[in-house]
Amino acid sequence: MKVATGLAIGREANPNLAAQAVKQAMQTADITIASSVLLFLTSEFARDPVPALRAAAKAASCTQIMGCSAPGVFTEHDWILDAPAAAALVLSGEVALERPSTKDANQLLLTLAAPNAINTTWMSGAGMSVPGIRFGGVSGDAIGQGPFSVWQNGKGMVAGHCEAALQGVKGVVAAAHGLRILDKPKLVTKADAYDVQMLVDKPALKVLQRACDVVNESIPLHRIMAVYAESAEAISAGDYQLATLVSGNDNDQSTTLAKCVEVGQFLCWALREVVAAQTDLQQTAVNLEIKLRLQTNNKAQPDFGLLFSCLGRGPYFYGGVDRDLSLLRAQFPNMPLIGFYGNGEIAPSNFKQHGGSELLPYSAVLGLFSHA
C-alpha cells in the first residue's frame, strides 16, 4: 500500500489547487493511478466544487473522490484557515474508499455531512440498512449557516451526507474532548426539556457558579460543558455524554443546554482548557496505537491518520498554533495525516446506553489505520 497527502494554497478558489494537492500526494506516494482520493476544500469552493472535483479526478486518474468543504483544512505538513486551499490524501492498490457492507456491524464508516443533513437516525445506525460505526465531521462554515458541500464518486451529494468503508486496512477511532472536570456529579432532580433547574437541592446555575469559582477566573460560556450520564460511576468511567452550555438564566437560576438532560441522571460541569486538551489527545493517540498494534501484529506505526477537529479547538483555541497537529507529528513522525476544521464531529459514542455514533461539540476525532 502507498498513501500520501498533498496541500495546495492560493489566492482564489481555482480548481488547479485540487489538482496540485493530488499531484503532490501522487508524487510523494510514487504512484500514477490512485484507487481513491479523500479531498477537503476550503469554504471558498463550497458554492461550486465540481470543477475542482474534475481536476482532482483527472490528476488521480480515478473517479472515487470523496470529501467536503470546510472553514479550514490540514495535513501533517501544515494547516490553512482564511485562505483558499485544497488538502488531498491518495490511496492506492487494494486500499480504497468503497461501498459499505450491508452486514458488517463492526465496520468503520467514514461519514461526512452538511449541517442540515445531521439526524440521529442514520448517525446512530438505528433501523439503517447499512450498519457500522460512523466517524467523521460536519462540513460548513464557522456557524453552519453559509454554503457547504459534500461529495462522493466525484460529484455532489444531494442528500447532504455520504459514507464509505475503508477497505484493505485495519482501523481504530476515538474522540478526545479535552475537559477538566470542575465538580462532583450531582443528581438532576428537576429539569424541563433543555433547561436543567435543580441539581440535588440547589439551583443549577448556583451549582455552576460554585464550580467555576474553583478556576478563579472569568470563564466564557463557550468553554463550559455539561457532562452527564446515568450514574456518577459512569461519569468517572468515561461513559457519558456532553452538552454545550447555552445560557445561565438569572430569573429562575436554571441553565439551558444544547441537549435534553432527564431527571434521575447525574450531571457535573467541565471546562475546556489547553492543558486538558493536549493531555486527552496524547492519551487517546497512545491508546489507539496500542489497539491498532494488537490488530496488526505489532506494526511499528500506523500507515495514515484521519483527524476531524472542531473549529473552536484548532488554532483559534491554541493561540494561533495548532498544538494537536504538533502533538500528532511528534507521536507519529512522517505519518500521512489529513483532516479539516468543522462545526461538529462524529464519533463512536462513549455512552453505552446511547449506542452507535454521536455528534460531538468542541472535540477532536482521531482515526489511525494500517494495512490489513
Residue pairs with C-beta under 8 A, 6 or more apart in sequence:
1 91
1 92
1 93
1 94
1 95
1 168
1 169
1 303
1 371
2 29
2 30
2 31
2 92
2 93
3 29
3 89
3 90
3 91
3 92
3 95
3 303
3 304
3 336
4 25
4 26
4 28
4 29
4 89
4 90
4 336
5 25
5 28
5 75
5 76
5 77
5 87
5 88
5 89
5 90
5 336
5 337
5 338
6 20
6 21
6 22
6 23
6 24
6 25
6 26
6 28
6 75
6 87
6 88
6 90
7 21
7 24
7 73
7 74
7 75
7 77
7 78
7 80
7 85
7 86
7 87
7 88
8 16
8 17
8 18
8 20
8 21
8 24
8 85
8 86
9 17
9 80
9 83
9 84
9 85
10 16
10 17
10 83
10 84
10 85
11 83
11 84
12 44
12 84
13 41
13 42
13 44
13 45
13 52
13 84
14 84
15 51
15 52
15 54
15 55
16 55
17 41
17 52
17 84
17 85
17 86
18 39
18 41
18 45
18 52
18 53
18 55
18 56
18 59
18 86
18 88
19 55
19 56
19 58
19 59
20 86
21 39
21 56
21 86
21 87
21 88
22 34
22 37
22 39
22 55
22 56
22 59
22 60
22 88
22 90
23 59
24 88
25 37
25 88
25 89
25 90
26 32
26 34
26 59
26 60
26 90
29 90
29 92
31 90
31 92
32 61
33 60
33 61
33 62
33 92
34 60
34 61
34 62
34 90
34 91
34 92
35 62
35 64
35 91
35 92
35 93
35 94
35 95
35 96
36 62
36 64
36 65
36 66
36 90
36 91
36 95
36 96
36 97
36 98
37 56
37 57
37 60
37 62
37 64
37 65
37 66
37 67
37 88
37 89
37 90
37 91
38 66
38 67
38 88
38 89
38 91
38 97
38 110
38 306
38 338
39 52
39 53
39 56
39 65
39 66
39 67
39 86
39 87
39 88
39 151
40 67
40 68
40 69
40 70
40 73
40 86
40 87
40 88
40 338
40 339
40 340
41 49
41 52
41 67
41 68
41 69
41 70
41 73
41 85
41 86
41 87
41 149
42 69
42 70
42 71
42 72
42 73
42 80
42 83
42 84
42 85
42 86
43 69
43 70
43 71
43 140
43 141
43 146
43 147
43 148
44 84
45 52
45 69
45 84
45 86
45 149
46 69
46 139
46 141
46 146
46 147
46 148
46 149
47 147
47 149
49 69
49 149
49 151
49 156
50 155
50 156
52 86
53 65
53 151
53 154
53 155
54 154
56 65
56 86
56 88
56 154
57 63
57 65
57 154
60 90
63 153
63 154
64 96
64 97
64 153
64 154
65 151
65 152
65 153
65 154
66 97
66 110
66 112
66 151
66 152
66 153
66 162
66 164
67 112
67 150
67 151
68 112
68 114
68 137
68 139
68 148
68 149
68 150
68 151
68 340
69 139
69 140
69 147
69 148
69 149
69 150
70 137
70 139
70 140
70 340
70 341
70 342
71 81
71 140
71 141
71 142
71 311
71 340
71 341
71 342
71 343
72 79
72 80
72 81
72 82
72 85
72 311
72 314
72 340
72 341
73 79
73 80
73 85
73 86
73 87
73 338
73 339
73 340
73 341
74 80
74 87
74 307
74 322
74 325
74 337
74 338
74 339
74 340
74 341
75 87
75 89
75 336
75 337
75 338
76 325
76 328
76 329
76 334
76 335
76 336
76 337
76 338
79 314
79 315
79 322
79 325
79 341
80 87
81 314
81 315
81 341
87 338
87 339
87 340
88 338
89 304
89 336
89 338
91 97
93 168
94 167
94 168
95 166
95 167
95 168
95 169
95 371
96 166
96 167
96 168
97 110
97 164
97 165
97 166
97 167
98 164
98 165
98 166
98 167
99 164
99 165
100 107
100 109
100 130
100 132
100 163
100 164
100 165
101 107
101 130
101 132
101 165
102 129
102 130
102 131
103 131
104 131
104 132
104 165
105 125
105 131
105 132
106 132
106 133
107 131
107 132
107 133
107 165
108 132
108 133
108 135
108 165
108 166
108 171
108 173
108 367
109 130
109 132
109 133
109 134
109 135
109 163
109 164
109 165
110 135
110 136
110 163
110 164
110 165
110 166
110 306
110 367
111 123
111 134
111 135
111 136
111 161
111 162
111 163
111 346
111 357
112 136
112 137
112 138
112 139
112 150
112 161
112 162
112 163
113 136
113 137
113 138
113 139
113 150
113 160
113 161
113 162
113 346
114 138
114 139
114 140
114 148
114 149
114 150
114 160
114 161
115 138
115 139
115 140
115 144
115 145
115 148
115 343
115 344
116 160
117 150
117 159
117 160
117 161
118 138
118 161
118 344
118 359
120 126
121 127
121 128
122 128
122 161
123 134
123 346
123 356
123 357
123 358
123 359
124 349
124 354
124 355
124 356
124 357
124 358
125 131
125 132
125 134
125 355
125 356
125 357
126 355
126 356
130 163
132 163
132 165
133 173
133 348
133 356
133 357
134 163
134 346
134 348
134 356
134 357
135 173
135 308
135 346
135 347
135 348
135 357
135 365
135 367
136 163
136 308
136 345
136 346
136 365
137 308
137 309
137 339
137 340
137 342
137 344
137 345
137 346
137 365
138 144
138 342
138 343
138 344
138 345
138 346
138 359
139 148
139 149
139 150
139 342
140 146
140 148
140 342
140 343
141 147
141 148
141 343
142 311
142 343
143 343
144 343
144 344
149 156
150 156
150 157
150 160
150 161
150 162
151 157
151 162
152 162
152 164
166 369
168 371
168 372
169 303
169 369
169 370
169 371
169 372
170 292
170 295
170 296
170 369
170 370
170 371
170 372
171 292
171 367
171 368
171 369
171 370
172 288
172 291
172 292
172 295
172 367
172 368
173 288
173 347
173 348
173 365
173 366
173 367
173 368
174 284
174 287
174 288
174 347
174 348
174 365
174 366
175 284
175 345
175 347
175 348
175 350
175 360
175 363
175 364
175 365
175 366
176 277
176 280
176 281
176 283
176 284
176 363
176 364
176 365
176 366
177 225
177 242
177 272
177 280
177 360
177 362
177 363
178 272
178 273
178 274
178 276
178 277
178 278
178 279
178 280
178 281
178 313
178 362
178 363
178 364
179 225
179 227
179 242
179 270
179 271
179 272
179 273
179 276
179 280
180 270
180 271
180 272
180 273
180 275
180 276
181 227
181 268
181 269
181 270
182 211
182 212
182 214
182 215
182 268
182 269
182 270
182 271
183 207
183 210
183 211
183 214
183 268
183 269
184 232
184 268
185 227
185 229
185 231
185 232
185 235
185 236
185 266
185 267
185 268
186 199
186 200
186 202
186 207
186 266
186 267
186 268
187 199
187 200
187 264
187 265
187 266
188 196
188 198
188 199
188 228
188 261
188 262
188 263
188 264
188 265
188 266
188 267
189 198
189 199
189 200
189 201
189 263
190 196
190 197
190 198
190 263
191 197
191 198
191 260
191 261
191 262
191 263
193 260
194 246
194 256
194 257
194 258
194 259
194 260
195 249
195 254
195 255
195 256
195 257
196 204
196 226
196 254
196 255
196 256
196 257
196 261
196 267
197 203
197 204
197 252
197 253
197 254
198 204
199 207
199 267
203 252
203 253
203 254
204 253
204 254
204 255
205 248
205 249
205 250
205 253
205 254
205 255
206 253
207 269
208 224
208 245
208 248
208 255
208 269
209 248
211 268
211 269
212 219
212 224
212 269
212 271
215 271
219 271
221 245
221 246
221 247
221 248
222 244
222 245
222 312
223 271
223 272
223 273
224 245
224 269
224 270
224 271
224 272
225 242
225 243
225 244
225 245
225 269
225 270
225 271
225 272
225 361
225 362
226 242
226 243
226 244
226 245
226 255
226 257
226 259
226 261
226 267
226 268
226 269
226 270
227 235
227 240
227 241
227 242
227 267
227 268
227 269
227 270
228 235
228 240
228 241
228 243
228 261
228 265
228 266
228 267
228 268
229 235
229 239
229 240
229 241
229 265
229 266
229 351
230 264
230 265
230 266
230 353
231 266
232 266
234 240
234 266
234 352
235 266
235 268
238 350
239 350
239 351
239 352
240 350
240 351
241 259
241 349
241 350
241 351
241 354
241 358
242 360
242 361
242 363
243 257
243 258
243 259
243 261
244 257
244 258
244 259
244 361
244 362
245 255
245 256
245 257
245 258
246 256
246 257
246 258
247 255
247 256
248 255
248 256
249 255
249 256
258 361
261 267
272 313
272 317
272 362
274 317
274 318
274 323
277 313
277 317
277 323
277 324
277 364
278 323
278 324
278 327
281 324
281 327
281 328
281 364
281 366
282 327
282 331
284 366
285 327
285 328
285 331
285 332
285 366
285 368
286 331
288 366
288 368
289 301
289 302
289 331
289 332
289 368
292 299
292 302
292 368
292 369
292 370
293 299
295 370
296 370
296 371
296 372
299 370
301 332
301 333
301 335
302 332
302 335
302 368
302 369
302 370
303 335
303 336
303 369
303 370
303 371
304 335
304 336
304 337
304 338
304 369
305 328
305 332
305 335
305 336
305 337
305 338
305 366
305 367
305 368
305 369
306 337
306 338
306 339
306 366
306 367
306 369
307 324
307 325
307 328
307 337
307 338
307 339
307 364
307 365
307 366
307 367
308 339
308 340
308 342
308 345
308 346
308 364
308 365
309 322
309 324
309 339
309 340
309 341
309 342
309 345
309 364
309 365
310 341
310 342
310 343
310 344
310 345
310 360
310 361
310 362
310 363
310 364
311 341
311 342
311 343
312 361
312 362
313 324
313 362
313 363
313 364
314 322
314 324
314 341
315 321
315 322
318 324
324 364
325 337
328 335
328 337
328 366
329 337
332 368
344 359
344 360
344 361
345 359
345 360
345 361
345 363
345 364
345 365
346 357
346 358
346 359
346 360
346 365
347 357
347 358
347 360
347 363
347 365
348 356
348 357
349 355
349 356
349 357
349 358
351 358
